[in-house]
Amino acid sequence: MGRTMPCDGVTGCADNALTSAEAAGEHLVERCLTDGPVGGVGLEIEAHCFALADPGRRPGWDELTSVIAALPALPGGSMVTVEPGGAVELSGPPAAGPDAAIAAMTSDRTALRTAFHQAGFGLVLLGADPLRPARRVNPGGRYLAMEQFFEASGTADAGAAMMTSTASIQVNVESGPRTQWADRVRLAHALGPTMIAVAANSPMLGGGFTGWQSTRQRVWGQLDSARCGPVLGASGDDPASDWARYALRAPVMLVHNPDPEPVTEWVPFADWADGRVLLGGRRPTIADLEYHLTTLFPPVRPRGFLEIRYLDSVSDALWPAVAWTLSTLLDDPVAADVAAEATEHVDTAWDRAAREGLADRHLHEAAVTCVTAAAERAPAALTESIEQLVRSVERGRCPADDFADRVVSYGIAEAVTQLAEGEL
């Protein structure tokens, strides 16, 4: 399992032009999933960065990068990057299992949080920024072009919120044996609504309550479903072909020419590959196809492994249990059977999960069953986190409820400051 796409869209890929959409589809089918054993896990965690002295101020690019530049190598081996709005992301290396991945990420979170705190910043694990308006601070050309694309497509507000005001936990698991691909991809999707409800932690955005427990998921739902909707086909029997169709139908967002430029008209990648449209005055290359994949954001994205992208960022007390739960429900065969049965009647309730969280009776029932199954298999090192998650789920409370209570008691700015200072 790798941490990056097969290439970055600019280097490392053959520059030969694609001759047709069919050729592009064959390339996608061959590379999107990897035949092998289950068990490997990688984690990525995004945290909003706040200035401790003024939580309403968004730290600038130079401030963030200077702190990161002074970091020593992190003990767990994570990479540190900055998202468009200044959120700080840790991307951990693949580990042999979820317990090892969680231990490594825990050590890196501690080191990163300490370094930022010493510089006057706090890293807050929430699914959406509850206080500040959306604003980009990362000057990268990719993100400027993405802004322009969203403006041209009529989703400027949702696009800005997605890029600069949301944060997630991503759990990466192996594709597994080829004979299990269909079942694993189906289950990864079926678990989505239940796990969204369990991890919902974004009841506010830009200074106000939204009426949604996972505003992060709501924001993603407001974007183009051809780019951000689920990949799963009607039957789900052939996930590699499902991914190829999805990627080829999705509109091209950016073209390198040589800098990233937005494509402001609806051009499915298939049309570019077949030569019906020339972007940048040329046919696409394999590098263009690989870069196109980095602009697709489905809740479950095949990258040789399965990247699970639908979880809100949750506190250091809870994310180990959430990561353990999701990876166990996918990789442990007995737990996977329990999860498949428990989620059967809520497997498409994406919006309901984001809006109501565990207040929905059916999602609550599924969540109790799933979390209990994972808890029964948890190692002793995760006991405290798992027990806290089980208690919350049994009570029908998601992290958004706790944050909302804190805001009501102290106000938004003080609630954010408390989390930035590490107060639980």
N, C-alpha and C positions, 0 to 999 in steps of 0.2 A: 504494500500500500504506500503510495507517494503522497506528498503534501501539495504538489502542484499539478497542473494540467500537463499532458505529454509535451507540450512546448508552449512558449509564451506568445505565439502569434507573430513574432518578429524574427526570432532566431531559433535555431535548433530544429527546424522543419524543412523538408524539401521545398524548393521554390517552384516546382513544376506546376503548371496550370492544371486545374481540374477540367476534364473534358466534358463532364455531364453531372447532373444531379445523381444519376445512378452510381457513378464512380465515387461521389462524395458519400452516398449512402453506404456503399461497401466499406469505405474507410471507417465510417462511424461504427458500423456493426462489428467490425473486426477489433476495434480498440476500446469500446465503451465498458466492457466488463472483462474480468480476468478470472479464468478457471483456476480454482485453488481451494485450500481449506479455509474454514472460518476461524475466527479467534483474534486476529489482529485488529487493533483499535487505534484511531488517532483522534485528538480533540483540538478544537479551536474555540477560544473564548474571547468575546469582544466586551469591552468596558468603556462607558462614557467617562471622559476626563473632565473634571471640574477644578477650578481654582478654589482652594480652601478659603481664601480671604474674600472671594466674591463669586459665589456659585452661579450667578447670572451671566458671568463673562465666559465666553468660549476661548480657551487657550489657543494661541496662534501656532502656526506651523513651525516657526523657528523655536518656540519654547518646547514644543513636543519633541522635535527631532534632536534638540540639544540634550534632553534627558536620556533619550534612547541611545544617542552616540556615546554617552558616558557609562552605559551599562556594561558590566562584565558579561562573559558568557553565562547564560542561565544554566542552573544545575540540571534541569530536565531536558535541555536541548531545544527549547522552543525558539522560534523566530518571532521577532516583534515588528509589527507594521502599524501604520496609521491609516484609518479609514477616512473617507472624504470629509466628514464633519469633525474629525479629531478623536474619534473613538480609537482606543489602543487595542490591538488584537495580538493574542498569543496563539501561535500555530505550533502544536506539539508534533514531534516526530512519531511515526508509527511505533506502537508498542505491542508486545506479545499478547496482551489481553487488557481488559478494561481496568483491572486493579493497578497494573503497572502504568497505564496511561494516566490514570487519575493521580497516582502518587507523583509522577513526574510533573504534571500540570500544577498540582498543589504547591510544589516547591518553587516552580517558576512564578506562579501568582504571588507568592509571598515575597520573592525577591523583587518583582516588578512593582508591587504595591509599596514596598519600603522605599525604593528609589524615587518613585514619583512623590511620595509623601514628603520625603526630605527636600524635594524641590518645590514644595508648596501646592501639590496637586493630589486629588483623590480620584481613584478609579472606581466607578459605581456600576454595579451589575444590575441593570434594569433593561427590559426589552425596548423601551423607548425613552427618550429624553423628556422628562416631565416639565421642564422649566424653560428651556431656551428655544427661541425660534430656529428653524432650519437655516443653516448657513454652512457653506463649504469652506474649509481651510486648507485642504490638501490641494496644492497647485498643479497636480499632475494633469497632463493634456487629456488623458482618458476621461477624467471626471468632468472636465470642462465640456468635452464633447458629449458625454452622457447627459449633462444638464441641457445642452442644446437639443439633443434628441427628445428628451422628455417634454421640453417646451413645444417642439414641433408636433409631437404626437398628442398634445392636449392633456398630458398627465404631469404637468410641471410641479404641482404641489405634492402629489404623491411621490413623484420621483425624487424631489428634494428631501422629503421626509425619510424615504427609504435610504438614501445615500448618507444623510447627515444626522439622523435622529433615531436610528434603530440599532439594536445590538442583539446578538444571538450567541447561543452555544451550538456548535456544530459537532456532531458525532459521526465519525467516519468508520465504516466497517467493511470487511472484505466482501467481494461479490459472492464468494463461496463456490462450490462445485457447479459446473454448468447445469447439471440436472436439477439444481435447487434454485437457479436464478429466478425463475418465474415466481415461485413461492416466496422467496426472500424480498423481491421487489414489491410484490402484492402486499406482504405484511408490513414492509416499511411505509407504504402508503396508508394501509388500514390503521396503523398505529397513530397516524398524524393527528387526527382530531382529539383522541384521548390524551396524547402527550402534550398537545397544545394546551388543553385544559389543565393538565397537571402543572405545567411550567409557566402558565400565563402570568406575566409580571410587568404589564405595561398599561395601567388603567388611565394614564395621563399622557398628553402630548402638548408641548409648547405652552404650558401654563394652565391647562384646564383638564378636567375629567372628560373622557370621550364617551362613556357609557359602554365601553368594551373592556374586557379583562386583558385581552392581548391586542392592544392597539397596533403593535408591530405586525401581527398577522393581518389586521384590517388594512394597514397601509399596503402590504404586499398584494392583498386582494383587489386593491384599486388600480393596480398596474395591469398591463396587457397580459391576458391569460395565455397568449401564444408564447410568451417569454417566461412567465412566472407561474403559470398553472401547473397542475400535476402532469407528469409524463405518461402515466399508466394508460394503456390502450383499453379498448372495450373488453377484451378477454384477459389481457395481461399475460398471455401464454408465451409471448416472445418479446421480452423487455428490450433486447438489443435493437430489434426492428422498430419497436415503439419509439425508442430514443432517436433513431435515424429519421423517422418521419417527423417527430417533434422538431428536431434541430433544423431540418430542411424547410419546414413550413414557417419557422420563426423568422420574423423580419430582421434584416441586417441592421444593427445599431450603429456600428463604427467601421470605418475602413482606414487602414494605414496607407498614407499617400505622401510622404512616409510617416508623418505625424497622424495621430488619430483624428478623423473627421467624421462628424455625424452624418448619417443617412436620413434625410428628413422626409422621404417618401417611403411608403410601405413596399419593401422589396423582399419577398421570401428568399432565403439563401438558395433554394432550388432554382429560382429564376436567374439568379446571378450565375450559378454553376452551369445552367443550360445555355447561357449566352443570350437569354431574352432581354436582359438588362446588363449594361456594363457599368460598374461602379469604379470610380477613379480611372475611367477610360480603359478598363482591362477586365479579363476574366479572373476569377479567384484562384488562389493557390491553396495547397494543403495548409500553409501557414495561416491564410485567411480563414479557413474553416476552423482550425484550432482556436484562433482568436475569437471567432464567432461564438464558440462554445463557452468562452469565459464571460459572455454577455447574456447567457441564459441562466435564469435563477429559479428553477422549479424547486418544490419542497424536498424532493429526492432527486439528486443529480448523479448520474453515473460518470465516474472519472477513472475507470479501471476498477475502482472500489465504489461503494455507495456513500455519498455525502448526504447526511440527514440535516436539513437546513431549517426546520420548522420550529425550533425551540427558542423561546425568549431567554435572554441572559438572566440568570438567577443567582442568588447570593452564594458566597463561598461556603456557607453552611449547607446549602442544598444542591449545588450543581454536581458534586460527586455522586449523590444518590440518583439524580436525574440521569446523568451519563451512564451510571451502572444499570439503571432500570432499562433504558432504551437498548443498550448493547446486549444485555442479557436476554431481553425479550426477542431479539433478532437471532442471537447466536446459540442460545441454549435450546435444544430441540424440544424438550418438555415444556419449558416456559413459552416457547414460540407457539406451540399448539394451544396452550391456555390463552395466550394473547389473541390468536386468530379467532378463537371462539368468542372471547369476551368483547371484541371490537366489531363483530360481524354486523351489528345493527346501527353502529355509529361511524362506520368507516368513511362516509362521505360528508360528515357534519362539520366541515372545516369552519364555516362562518359561525355556526352555533357555538362551537367550542371557543372561538375567539371572543365572541360577544358575552357568553354566559359563564364560561369556565366550568367549574365543578358544581355550579348551581343547577345545571341541567341534570336531571335524575339519571338519564341513561348514560351520559358521559361519566357521571360519578360512579355508577355501578361498574362500568368498564375499568375505570381508573383504579378502584379499590382492588379488583381482581388482578389487574396487571402489576400494580406496585407490590402487592402481597407476594405474587409469584416471584418477582425479582428479589424482594427482601429475603425470602427464604434461602436464596442462593448467595447472599452477600457475605464477603469476608469480614472478619472481626474488625479490621481497620476502618471499615465504613459503617460500623454499627450506629454511631451517633447521627450521622447524616441520614442514613436509611430510616432510623426510628423517627426522626423529625419529619421526613417526607411522608411516612406512613400515617403518622398522627394527623398531619395537615389534610391529607387526602381523605382519611376516614371521616374527618369533620366537615368535609366538603369545602375546604378553603384552599385557594391557590395563593401563590406569593403576592399577586395583585391585591388581595384582600388585606394582607398585612401592611403593604405600602400605603394603601388608601387610608387605613386607620392611622398610620403615622402622620400622613399629610393633614388629616382632620385634626389631630391633636396638636401639631406643631407648626403647620403651614408648609408650603412647598419648599421654600428656600432652606428652612431649618431642617426639614426632613432629608433633603438632598445632602446638606452639610453633614448631618449625622452619618449617613451612609458613606460619604467621602472620607470621613474620619475613622471609619471602620466600626461604628457602633451598630450592634445588631438589635 
